């Protein structure tokens, strides 16, 4: 059974990583779709959301309570 990661890895192996020409074409399409006036706002919001995600990942919240200390033996 293929997992999503192995499927993505196999597709990347078939198609390869995008080169500079492909990245330029993708950037051009994004520029056409969003326009030059909205692009800075879009990138700023993307940066803010990335920073929020990193901040949330760095703030570790324990999922469970810490284990209780074991009681000393009854004989002591």
C-alpha positions as CSV (number, residue, x, y, z in Angstrom):
1,X,0.0,0.0,0.0
2,X,1.5,3.3,-1.0
3,X,1.4,6.2,1.4
4,X,1.0,9.8,0.2
5,X,4.7,10.5,0.9
6,X,5.9,7.5,-1.2
7,X,3.5,8.5,-4.0
8,X,4.8,12.0,-4.0
9,X,8.4,10.8,-3.9
10,X,7.8,8.5,-6.9
11,X,6.1,11.3,-8.8
12,X,9.1,13.6,-8.0
13,X,11.4,10.9,-9.3
14,X,9.5,10.6,-12.6
15,X,9.1,14.4,-13.2
16,X,12.1,15.7,-11.4
17,X,12.3,19.0,-9.5
18,X,11.2,22.2,-11.4
19,X,14.0,24.1,-13.0
20,X,14.4,27.8,-13.4
21,X,12.3,28.0,-16.5
22,X,9.4,26.2,-14.9
23,X,9.6,28.4,-11.8
24,X,9.6,31.6,-14.0
25,X,6.5,30.3,-15.9
26,X,4.7,29.6,-12.6
27,X,5.6,33.1,-11.3
28,X,4.3,34.6,-14.5
29,X,1.0,32.7,-14.2
30,X,0.6,33.9,-10.5
31,X,1.3,37.4,-11.6
32,X,-1.3,37.2,-14.3
33,X,-3.9,35.7,-11.9
34,X,-3.4,38.1,-8.9
35,X,-2.1,41.2,-10.6
36,X,0.9,43.3,-9.6
37,X,-1.0,45.4,-7.1
38,X,-2.2,42.4,-4.9
39,X,1.0,40.4,-5.1
40,X,2.8,42.3,-2.2
41,X,-0.2,41.9,0.0
42,X,-0.4,38.2,-0.8
43,X,3.3,37.6,0.0
44,X,3.1,39.6,3.2
45,X,0.1,37.6,4.4
46,X,1.9,34.4,3.4
47,X,4.9,35.4,5.5
48,X,2.8,36.3,8.5
49,X,1.0,33.0,8.4
50,X,4.3,31.2,8.1
51,X,5.6,33.0,11.2
52,X,2.5,32.2,13.1
53,X,2.8,28.5,12.2
54,X,6.5,28.5,13.3
55,X,5.5,30.3,16.5
56,X,2.8,27.7,17.2
57,X,5.2,24.8,16.5
58,X,7.8,26.2,18.9
59,X,5.3,26.6,21.8
60,X,5.2,23.1,23.0
61,X,2.0,22.1,24.8
62,X,2.2,18.8,26.5
63,X,-0.5,16.4,25.3
64,X,-0.7,14.5,28.6
65,X,-0.1,15.3,32.3
66,X,3.5,14.4,33.5
67,X,3.6,11.0,35.1
68,X,3.1,11.0,38.8
69,X,6.0,10.1,41.1
70,X,5.9,6.5,42.4
71,X,5.1,6.1,46.1
72,X,8.0,4.9,48.3
73,X,7.8,1.3,49.3
74,X,5.5,0.6,52.3
75,X,8.4,-1.0,54.3
76,X,10.4,2.2,54.7
